[in-house]
Amino acid sequence: MGGRITRVFRNFNLENRIQRELSKQKPTVAPLYPTIHHSKSEHGAESNPKIREEVLRKDEELLSRLRMIYVTSADPPAQVQKEKNVGKEEHRLPKSVLHGDPFGTLGVKSIPKGKLSVLEAVTLLDNHKRSPKEWTTERIAKEYTVELNHVISMLHYFIPFNLKIIPSKEQQSTHITAGTKK
């Protein structure tokens, strides 16, 4: 129903509106400015022999200086490069993090007070999960020198992984039938 009404308004007096638009004067076009080609011919090398002469002239002084410069480049032998890199530490990530450091803390030198490493965060979350009476928020804040409100937020929003094995439907049906037979 709504489509019919909008169609009526859209098509209302359509021919008169078209005639009105067509009878309007077209807007005037912006003036055309001379192109680059015209400006070159007026002020360029073709019209002025001095400019043409200056462009085509070879500067012998600059050419002689350029001939005196000769650059050669050669890489030092591989043995010299190895000797340079002997004393430097390599700051690359380990190829496999899993074999020695599962939390990727190899590059960490020191942790400022009030901050935790990933390993410490996982440890304190696990400790609190296993024995919440022993590892209270106050004890964790004191032990790891972290603000109390940060510890409360951390324990509220971050939960260590739990392994839950959900039995399949077949296993559930065998448990139910086994329970009814007793």
Sequence and secondary structure as in RCSB ss.txt:
>XXXX:A:sequence
MGGRITRVFRNFNLENRIQRELSKQKPTVAPLYPTIHHSKSEHGAESNPKIREEVLRKDEELLSRLRMIYVTSAD
PPAQVQKEKNVGKEEHRLPKSVLHGDPFGTLGVKSIPKGKLSVLEAVTLLDNHKRSPKEWTTERIAKEYTVELNH
VISMLHYFIPFNLKIIPSKEQQSTHITAGTKK
>XXXX:A:secstr
 HHHHHHHHHHTTHHHHHHHHHHS           HHHHHHHHSTTT HHHHHHHH   HHHHHHHHH       
  HHHHHHHTSSS      S STTT TT  TT     TT   HHHHHHHHHHHHH TTTS HHHHHHHHT  HHH
HHHHHHH           HHHHHHHHHHHHH 
